[in-house]
Amino acid sequence: MTSEIIEEVESAISDTKKVLAENNYNALNDAHEKLKVASMKIGQHMYQQNQGQQQQGQQQNTTNESQSSDNTENKDENKDENKDENKK
């Protein structure tokens, strides 16, 4: 998580705690809104990280599948070569 997001969340929590002590309804609503926005940024950041990890996983799977396919083709070619040599 970025330091910017962490600072924003910590600030929102601190502001909310201060406002709770004041018993000011309007200020509490504002602090609550700030806290919601900060928490949404955490969710967005986590979602973006998850998307990046999924894309990396998909790329890795594609690479592994390609390598596996290449290995299978090479084995088939070797079998054909061995058959030809046995016929001689």
C-alpha positions in Angstrom: 0.0 0.0 0.0 1.3 3.5 -0.8 2.3 5.8 1.9 -0.1 8.4 0.6 -3.1 6.0 1.2 -1.8 5.1 4.6 -1.5 8.7 5.6 -4.9 9.5 4.3 -6.5 6.7 6.3 -4.6 7.6 9.4 -5.7 11.2 9.1 -9.3 10.2 8.5 -9.3 8.0 11.6 -7.7 10.7 13.7 -10.2 13.3 12.5 -13.1 11.0 13.2 -11.9 10.3 16.8 -11.6 14.1 17.4 -15.1 14.8 16.1 -16.6 12.0 18.1 -15.5 13.7 21.3 -17.1 17.0 20.1 -20.6 15.5 19.6 -21.0 17.6 16.5 -23.4 15.8 14.1 -22.4 17.8 10.9 -18.7 17.4 11.6 -19.2 13.7 12.3 -20.9 13.3 8.9 -18.0 15.0 7.2 -15.5 12.9 9.1 -17.4 9.8 8.2 -17.4 10.7 4.5 -13.7 11.3 4.6 -13.2 7.9 6.3 -15.4 6.2 3.7 -13.4 7.7 0.8 -10.1 6.7 2.4 -11.3 3.1 3.0 -12.5 2.9 -0.7 -8.9 3.8 -1.8 -7.6 0.8 0.2 -10.1 -1.4 -1.7 -9.2 0.1 -5.0 -5.5 -0.4 -4.3 -6.1 -4.1 -3.3 -8.2 -4.7 -6.4 -5.5 -3.3 -8.7 -2.9 -5.4 -7.1 -5.1 -8.5 -7.4 -5.7 -7.7 -11.1 -1.9 -7.4 -11.7 -1.3 -10.7 -10.0 -4.0 -12.5 -12.0 -2.5 -11.1 -15.3 0.9 -12.4 -14.3 -0.5 -15.8 -13.4 -2.3 -16.0 -16.8 0.9 -15.0 -18.6 2.8 -17.7 -16.6 0.2 -20.3 -17.4 0.3 -19.4 -21.1 4.1 -19.7 -21.1 3.9 -23.1 -19.3 1.3 -24.4 -21.7 3.4 -23.3 -24.6 6.5 -25.0 -23.2 4.5 -28.2 -22.5 3.2 -28.2 -26.1 6.7 -27.8 -27.4 8.0 -30.7 -25.3 5.2 -32.9 -26.5 5.9 -32.0 -30.1 9.6 -32.8 -29.6 8.9 -36.2 -28.0 6.6 -37.0 -31.0 9.4 -36.1 -33.4 11.9 -38.2 -31.5 9.6 -41.2 -31.7 9.2 -40.8 -35.4 13.0 -40.6 -35.8 13.5 -43.7 -33.7 10.9 -45.6 -35.8 12.7 -44.6 -39.0 16.1 -45.7 -37.6 14.6 -49.1 -36.5 13.4 -49.7 -40.0 16.9 -49.5 -41.4 
